[in-house]
């Protein structure tokens, strides 16, 4: 599967896999634990703007996980 990193903030990457968009972020506490989550194109576009926007998307993902 071909993977293209669209943006790398260090703690977080915006990735395109064919027609899917992925946000890969450090979900670990003390140790680094990279997590992959599928996101929409509009979320990917927003995350590409700057690190703050990417962080907001990660927070949204984590809120949704905690509510489940």
Secondary structure, 3 states (H helix, E strand, C coil): CCEEEEEECCCEEEEEECCEEEEEEECCCCCCCEEEEEECHHHHHHHCCCHHHHHHHHHHHHHHHHHC
